[in-house]
């Protein structure tokens, strides 16, 4: 019998960073509205999804990353894996 264990790292995104995401989503939505006064059906769904994401950012956001993803994070993303104190 072979057992494969994948260890995950769980990271709680700090409020200061979720606030940045909220700010970016609000900006994107406002710019989208300025340049597109009559959205298509798919664009309307996108706007709705953006509004849902904005709302979700007011809650604790946790990201689960496998051990392999943590090890390759800087190679894949060009920045170190975040560690929060």
N, C-alpha and C positions, 0 to 999 in steps of 0.2 A: 504494500500500500504506500502510495506517495502522497504526502501532505504538503500543500503549498500554502504558506502563510504570507499574506501581504500586510505589512504594517502600514498604518495610515497615521499621518500627522494631521491634527485638527487645529485650525487657526481661527481664532475669533478676530474678525476685522474690527479695528478700533473705530469708535464713533467719529473721530476726526477724519478718517478716510471714507467712511460711508457718507459723511457730509459733503466731501469732494465729489463723490459719485452723484449725489442728489443735485448738487449745483450744476454738474456737467449735463445731467439728464434734463434739468429744467432749461438750461441754455439751448441744448439741442432741440428740445420741443418748441421753444419760443422762436428759434431761427427757422425751424421747419414750417411753422405757422406763417412767418413773415413772407417766405418765398413760395408758399404753396397754399393758396387760399381755398382751393377746391381739391382736397385729397382724394385719391382713388380709394377703392374698398381696401386694398392691401395696405395702403398708407394709413388708413384709419385704424386698421388692426395694429399697425406698428405704433401709432400714437397711443393707443389704448395700452399696449404692452409697456411702453415707456412710463406711462402713468402708474401702472402696477409696480414696476421696478422702483419708481420714486417712493411709493408707499411702503414697499418691503424694506427699503433702506432705513426706515425708522425703527426696525427691529434688530435684534442681534443677528449678525450674519456670520456664519461659520463655514469655512472652506475645508474640505477633507482632501488631502493630497497623499498619494501613495509614497512609500519610501523611495522608490525609483524616480518618481516625479520630483521629489525634493532634491535628490542627488543631481538630477539633470536640469534643475530649475535655471541656474545661471547660464548654462549653455543654450537652453531653449529661449530664454527671455532677455538675456543680456544684462541681468541685474541679480543680485543675491536674493535668496529666499528670505522673506521678512521674518524677523524674530521680534516678538513684542514682549516687553517686560511687564 
